Amino acid sequence: MATNERFLSGFQVNRSLLAGGAVLTGIGALLGAAGAVMVCAALATAGRTWVRGLDTPPTELAQRALREAKVASAAGWEAWRTEHHSPN
């Protein structure tokens, strides 16, 4: 009974079993974190390779989309002003 502690009238905790479980849980957490890092590195590498292989860089696509949105917004504003006979 030296490895067991008594708490609250009969509740017994086996310390060696508890410590072993805590150690295994810690090892499992470290392995899980290492696996997650490896997955993220693989995905980042694949993403970089994919972006390098694109014909048009993503920044150029974003700039083009922004210009098109501005033109569409101006056209919509102009159509609204024409429809409502507004000077603004």
N, C-alpha and C positions, 0 to 999 in steps of 0.2 A: 504494500500500500504506500510505499515511499514515493512512487511516481504519480500517485493520484492526489488531488486536492478535493476536499469536501467543501461544498458551498450550499447554502440554502437547504438545509435538512435533507440530505440524500443525493443531491445533484453532484455527480462526480465527473471530473475532467481528467482524461489521461494525457498528461503533459507531453510525453514523448510522441504519442500519436498526433496530438495537436501541432507540435513543432514540426514533425515530418510533413504533415499536410500543408503547413504554412510554407515550408521550404519548397515543396513540389509546386505549389501555387505560384510562388515567386519565379521559379525556373520556367514554368509554363508561360507566365506573363512576359518574361524576357524573350523567350522563343517566339511568342506571338508578335511582339514588337519588332523583333528582327525580321520576321517574315513580312510584316507590313511595310517596313523600310525597303525590303528587296522588291516587293510588288510596286511600290511607288517609283523606285528608281527605274524599273523596267518600263513602266508606263511613260515616265518622263522622257526616257531615251527614245521610245517608239514615237512619241508625240513630236519631239524635236526632228527626228528623221522624216516624219510625214510632212511637217511644215516646210522643211528644206526642199522637199520634192515638189511642192506646189508651184504651178506656173506663175501665179500672182500672189505676192506676199499678203499676209493678213492685214497689215497696216494699210496697204493700198486698197484692199477691198473695203475696209472700214471707212476710209476717206471718201471713196466713191459712194458708198451708201449714205454718208452724211450729206454729201453734195446733192444727191438725188432727193433726200428728205427735205433739204432746204428748198429746192426747186418746187417740190410737190406742195410744201407748205405755202410758199409764195403764190403758187397757182391757185390753191384753194382760197387763200385770203383775197386774191384779186377777183375770183369768181363770186365770193360772198359780197364783196364791195359792189360789184357790177349788179348783182341781183337785188341788193337792198339800196342801191343809189346812195351809197355812203361816200363822203369825200375822203375819209380816212382810209 
